[in-house]
Amino acid sequence: MTNINSRRARQIRERQLKIRIALMIGIMITLILCLVFSIRASAKTDNSDMSPASKQYKSVMIYCNDSVESIAKEYYSAEYSSVDRLEDEIMSINHLSADSALIPGNYIVVPYYSI
């Protein structure tokens, strides 16, 4: 009887040891992955001068004598190949056609690039 109890107790201890080893391995793998990904994330967030500009959108109030062309000229940047391309994008974003009139006091959405 004591032989069966001691064997059972030894099996329980062995099972507990295996569980502890598996937990330790899991914790070590998790820590290693956290370390690797934190190093990669910090490498990607380097704010060097070579970082590309990000596209933003801005709500712009329309004033008297404003046109899509005048607004496009104001927000034009080198990321666009021409002012016409920016005009086309402004018209597309705001669902405007070539013959649409801009109403002073209303707002339109204008894309722009910021670094």
C-alpha positions in Angstrom: 0.0 0.0 0.0 2.8 2.4 0.9 4.5 1.4 -2.3 1.4 2.5 -4.4 1.1 5.7 -2.4 4.8 6.6 -2.9 4.6 5.8 -6.6 1.5 8.0 -6.9 3.2 10.8 -5.0 6.2 10.5 -7.3 4.0 10.6 -10.4 2.3 13.8 -9.0 5.6 15.4 -8.3 6.9 14.5 -11.8 3.7 15.9 -13.4 4.1 19.1 -11.4 7.7 19.4 -12.4 6.8 19.0 -16.1 4.1 21.7 -15.7 6.6 24.0 -14.1 9.1 23.4 -16.8 6.5 24.1 -19.5 5.5 27.3 -17.8 9.0 28.5 -17.5 9.7 27.8 -21.2 6.5 29.6 -22.1 7.5 32.6 -20.0 11.0 32.7 -21.5 9.6 32.5 -25.0 7.2 35.3 -24.3 9.9 37.5 -22.8 12.2 36.8 -25.8 9.4 37.7 -28.2 8.6 40.9 -26.3 12.2 41.9 -26.4 12.6 41.2 -30.1 9.4 43.1 -31.0 10.3 46.1 -28.8 13.7 46.4 -30.5 12.0 46.2 -33.9 9.4 48.8 -32.9 12.1 51.2 -31.6 14.0 50.8 -34.8 11.0 51.6 -36.9 10.1 54.8 -35.0 13.4 56.5 -35.8 12.5 60.0 -36.8 15.1 60.7 -39.4 14.9 63.3 -42.1 14.3 60.6 -44.7 10.9 59.7 -43.3 8.1 60.0 -45.9 5.4 62.6 -45.5 2.1 61.3 -44.4 -1.1 62.3 -46.1 -3.6 64.3 -43.9 -7.0 65.8 -44.6 -8.2 69.2 -43.5 -11.5 70.9 -43.5 -11.2 74.3 -45.2 -13.7 77.1 -45.2 -14.6 78.5 -48.6 -14.3 82.3 -48.9 -15.5 84.7 -51.6 -13.8 84.2 -54.9 -12.3 80.9 -53.9 -12.1 78.2 -56.5 -10.9 74.6 -56.4 -7.9 75.8 -58.4 -7.0 78.6 -55.9 -7.4 76.2 -53.0 -5.3 73.5 -54.8 -2.5 76.1 -55.4 -2.5 77.0 -51.7 -2.2 73.4 -50.5 0.0 72.1 -53.4 3.2 70.3 -52.4 5.9 68.3 -54.2 4.1 65.0 -53.4 1.6 65.8 -56.2 2.8 65.8 -59.8 0.9 68.9 -60.6 -1.7 71.3 -59.2 -4.2 69.7 -61.6 -3.8 66.4 -59.9 -4.5 68.0 -56.5 -7.5 69.7 -58.0 -8.8 66.4 -59.3 -8.4 64.8 -55.9 -10.1 67.7 -54.1 -13.0 67.4 -56.5 -13.2 63.7 -56.1 -13.1 63.8 -52.3 -15.8 66.4 -52.1 -18.0 64.9 -54.9 -17.7 68.1 -57.0 -18.0 68.3 -60.8 -16.3 70.7 -63.1 -19.3 73.0 -63.1 -19.9 72.9 -59.4 -19.8 76.3 -57.7 -18.2 76.7 -54.3 -20.4 78.5 -51.8 -18.7 80.9 -49.4 -19.1 79.8 -45.8 -19.3 76.1 -46.6 -16.4 73.7 -46.0 -14.5 71.3 -48.2 -12.0 68.6 -47.4 -8.5 69.2 -48.7 -5.7 66.6 -48.7 -2.2 67.7 -47.8 1.1 66.1 -46.8 2.9 66.7 -43.5 6.2 65.4 -42.3 
